[in-house]
Amino acid sequence: MPTPLRQDTLFTGLTRPQMFAGVTYSYFVINAVVGIELFLLFRNWWVLLASVVIHGIGMLMHLEEPRIVDLWLTRVRTCPRVRNHKLWRCNSYRP
């Protein structure tokens, strides 16, 4: 009879992405760029509260899956819309 697999908590810690303030580093950089662009566009300090709200939304998204932004970026990069998407309602991978 086979023995059950042994679970190691260190493995889980080593496979998690780099996190900063509850979100991945890529999400944090995207949030910082959006916040700075909004500040430069509207020239108002209150606009930076939008970055806090966006960061809070990101923290909630990253609770379920820490790599959600990286998975979405990979999907957008490798699976573009095809010409007949409205007809077939699906995408295809680009070779």
SVG drawing of the C-alpha trace seen along z (x, -y; Angstrom):
<svg xmlns="http://www.w3.org/2000/svg" viewBox="-22 -70 34 72">
<polyline fill="none" stroke="black" stroke-width="0.4" points="0.0,0.0 1.5,-3.4 2.3,-5.9 0.5,-9.3 2.3,-12.3 4.1,-14.4 3.2,-18.1 5.9,-20.7 5.0,-24.3 8.4,-25.6 7.6,-24.5 4.4,-26.7 6.4,-29.7 9.1,-29.3 6.6,-29.1 4.6,-32.3 5.3,-35.4 7.1,-38.5 4.5,-40.4 4.5,-44.0 1.8,-45.3 -0.6,-42.4 -0.3,-42.5 2.2,-41.2 5.0,-43.5 3.7,-43.9 0.3,-44.9 1.9,-47.4 3.9,-49.0 0.8,-49.2 -1.1,-50.8 1.7,-53.3 1.8,-54.3 -2.0,-54.7 -1.9,-56.8 0.9,-59.1 -0.8,-59.5 -4.1,-60.5 -2.3,-63.0 -0.5,-64.5 -3.7,-64.6 -6.0,-66.2 -3.3,-68.0 -5.1,-67.3 -3.9,-65.4 -7.3,-63.8 -6.9,-61.8 -4.3,-59.7 -7.1,-58.2 -8.0,-56.3 -4.7,-54.5 -5.6,-53.4 -9.0,-52.1 -7.3,-50.3 -4.8,-48.8 -7.6,-47.6 -9.3,-45.9 -6.0,-44.3 -5.6,-43.0 -9.0,-41.3 -8.2,-39.8 -4.9,-38.5 -6.4,-36.7 -7.8,-34.0 -5.0,-33.6 -1.7,-35.4 -0.8,-35.2 -4.1,-36.6 -2.5,-39.6 0.3,-37.6 -2.2,-35.0 -4.4,-37.8 -1.3,-39.4 -0.3,-36.1 -3.8,-35.4 -4.0,-38.9 -0.5,-38.5 -0.9,-34.9 -4.7,-34.7 -5.8,-37.7 -9.3,-38.1 -9.8,-36.4 -11.8,-37.9 -14.8,-35.6 -15.0,-35.8 -18.6,-37.1 -19.6,-34.1 -17.9,-31.3 -17.6,-33.1 -14.1,-31.8 -10.4,-32.7 -7.5,-30.7 -3.8,-30.7 -1.4,-32.5 1.3,-30.0"/>
</svg>
